[in-house]
């Protein structure tokens, strides 16, 4: 069997068993139905990709790419947040073949979307966010109570919970500590600047002195060889002077002179 | 030999004069006598006479074809002239000494001699000093020892700054940059360019400063340096008329590593230039209006 035959057989088998492909059915269902479902599907996929990216960022070691990916995630979140109102409008539209319960469910899904978008980690999540996320679960866990018509805007609603005030305090403390830490870092950076300047000046000075040292080296070499020569010649000369023959002659002559002096002394006395 | 320097001098003079009895001058003996006379005069603080003696000794050495000793005598004579504040003689003697050193083939002492002359004349005759510095730098560059010329360039530029000739000073800093480039002394090079930019800014010449900055940005070494960042911050602060920022840059550690004279200019920067800053602020408003 040739490759082409295999390919055609695989194609026919796939077409035969297509109706059992769950993912494809879901896709065709969704694209067939209505705008809301389509848009919602698109939203879901985008949120999923963003979450995946967030996971990759969490494992990423390279700071620069982590920052870049976080920025992308934040952009996606902003875009999604913008499109949520559109989705909301589609959600309230009546579509044929849709029950009232499903309509209500759709509304809830749309309302839950902003919270889900916010929940995607993008590297800026901190203590302050937990105040907003503290509210989100309570909304999604009560599907039959709608947020908009929730009239419980009493004092408790806007009162800072214990947790949120704690978070705020911690935030302030951290900010102050960071400011003093920044001061320390500033001083360190100034010291390092001075050190760097001094080190590069020293480097240049040493570079300047290298050829001078080479010159000194060669000159000193010449001087030593000259000295050696001179020393050898001096040694020869001194040896010549100190040779025993000259000594004997000197002593003999000295004796003769002394003898003559003694003779004269005797004569004159 | 008599110990009276005057007698030695006259004796030496007689030795060198050609008369009927003397048909060739005895330069060796004469030079020795001149040197001894000079020492004697110096010991008795008769600097004028010592100077004359040294001049003659130097000439004697020249006659004996030993330019090195001649140059050394000339330098001592010049130092004495400096003590006596006879400035044109100082310049002359040092120049002669430098020429003799060049004859020996020793460029470093030659330029050192000119440098000493320039330093002596800095306060009194700055133009001559500048000429001497330039000549000294040229001697070193011809010999290929650019690194020694850095100090001379810096001194020359500071003399120009004292004379308030800012474009000339900046030119010298750029020449320093060229010399530094030849020896791969990147730190000195970048500091030289930053100094040139600051000097231009101090001279109220924003356009020149920007042109200078653009030129220098072509050079890799400058582009990657701290000095580049400081220069760009300074120029943007100038363009936006932001006096606070200018002061911050002037007090930063990068600028504080430059020459003392430049630091003084940098600290004075915005106040030396308020009208230009205001003009720039006006330009910003015009741009806003157009958009």
Boltz contact constraints between the chains, C-beta under 6 A:
constraints:
  - contact:
      token1: [A, 190]
      token2: [B, 253]
      max_distance: 6.0
  - contact:
      token1: [A, 193]
      token2: [B, 253]
      max_distance: 6.0
  - contact:
      token1: [A, 197]
      token2: [B, 257]
      max_distance: 6.0
  - contact:
      token1: [A, 200]
      token2: [B, 187]
      max_distance: 6.0
  - contact:
      token1: [A, 204]
      token2: [B, 185]
      max_distance: 6.0
  - contact:
      token1: [A, 204]
      token2: [B, 188]
      max_distance: 6.0
  - contact:
      token1: [A, 208]
      token2: [B, 147]
      max_distance: 6.0
